[in-house]
Amino acid sequence: MLYQLTQVQFQKMLKNLSVILNKGAAHAEAKKFDVAVLLNARLAPDQFPLIRQVQIACDSAKLGVARLIGEVDAAPKHTDTETTLAELQQRITETLDYLASVTEDQFAGAAERHISQPRWEGKYLFGSEFALQHAIPNVYFHITTAYAILRHNGVDVGKKDFLGQMDYKS
């Protein structure tokens, strides 16, 4: 189940993020202002701007999965130097490519794996706890914040853009 909750869902949400970023670019073009205004926008003075929200969403997705499968070094490395929409879209694409390369079989034992990070000072969570308490909420937080920044700045995005395509059954 961790595979579906992380690898599969993170891919969907990053694709949705890509779509809403493109809507932001179209909005900027239609209103005749530089898309960099949106990329550097934030909801509060002490909050990261849109660029950083996208970077962290990608990092949270790729590193969350990489930690769950015990292969942190396999995740793509990014230097956080993106300044343009094209560069952010490239980062999303590279993250999606990495996530697509991870198979369900690689999640064997993930729920029981001890997962830590340097800032946790030697403490750890089991993989299932890590996914549910850290990785999933973190990805959603940063994608939601990116969505909110765009919406706050007049971009015509709604809940359907955030949720993306649904696999309805008849």
Number of C-alpha atoms within 10 A of each C-alpha: 9 19 21 10 12 22 25 16 16 27 22 17 21 24 18 20 26 19 17 24 26 15 17 25 21 15 20 19 12 9 10 9 12 12 19 15 12 25 24 15 20 23 16 9 8 7 12 18 19 26 23 21 23 28 20 19 27 27 23 21 27 29 23 26 29 22 23 30 23 19 12 14 10 12 19 16 13 13 6 13 11 17 13 14 19 12 13 22 20 14 21 22 17 18 25 20 14 19 22 12 10 16 13 14 9 15 20 14 13 21 19 13 20 17 23 16 11 7 7 10 8 9 11 14 18 15 27 20 16 22 24 14 12 15 26 19 14 19 25 17 15 22 25 17 20 28 26 18 23 25 15 15 17 13 20 14 18 12 8 10 16 19 12 15 10 7 6 5 4 3
